[in-house]
Amino acid sequence: FFFSLTVREDKEPGDVMARIGELYGMFRGLIADIIERGARKGSFRVEGSSELEAALVMASMAGILVNQFLNEKAPYD
């Protein structure tokens, strides 16, 4: 559902898309903060910026979600 909303060719996103964008940005920011704190403590090794690493995590999670919708059985269980 969210994926179909994001790929539509609407010129102006509606309230739903604006809210999804806000929540996505907030969640990505939280992940970036976790990565940054872990890097400062020495728990994580960050190759790039924490923002880029968080974007990679978010993209991976979106891919897993799409995979779950497309496959009847969950390969990650």
Solvent accessible surface area in square Angstrom, and as a share of the most:
residue,aa,sasa,rsa
1,F,158,0.66
2,F,110,0.46
3,F,136,0.57
4,S,57,0.37
5,L,23,0.11
6,T,72,0.42
7,V,90,0.52
8,R,127,0.46
9,E,157,0.70
10,D,80,0.42
11,K,188,0.80
12,E,145,0.65
13,P,93,0.58
14,G,41,0.39
15,D,129,0.67
16,V,85,0.49
17,M,35,0.15
18,A,51,0.40
19,R,121,0.44
20,I,37,0.19
21,G,44,0.42
22,E,93,0.42
23,L,80,0.40
24,Y,89,0.34
25,G,27,0.26
26,M,114,0.51
27,F,87,0.36
28,R,78,0.28
29,G,25,0.24
30,L,105,0.52
31,I,21,0.11
32,A,2,0.02
33,D,74,0.38
34,I,91,0.46
35,I,22,0.11
36,E,78,0.35
37,R,122,0.45
38,G,7,0.07
39,A,37,0.29
40,R,169,0.62
41,K,165,0.70
42,G,63,0.61
43,S,81,0.52
44,F,97,0.40
45,R,206,0.75
46,V,40,0.23
47,E,133,0.60
48,G,41,0.40
49,S,55,0.36
50,S,16,0.10
51,E,92,0.41
52,L,123,0.61
53,E,44,0.20
54,A,0,0.00
55,A,40,0.31
56,L,114,0.57
57,V,56,0.32
58,M,14,0.06
59,A,60,0.46
60,S,58,0.38
61,M,84,0.37
62,A,50,0.39
63,G,41,0.39
64,I,75,0.38
65,L,92,0.46
66,V,56,0.32
67,N,36,0.19
68,Q,64,0.28
69,F,148,0.62
70,L,137,0.68
71,N,65,0.33
72,E,189,0.85
73,K,169,0.72
74,A,36,0.28
75,P,81,0.51
76,Y,135,0.51
77,D,161,0.83
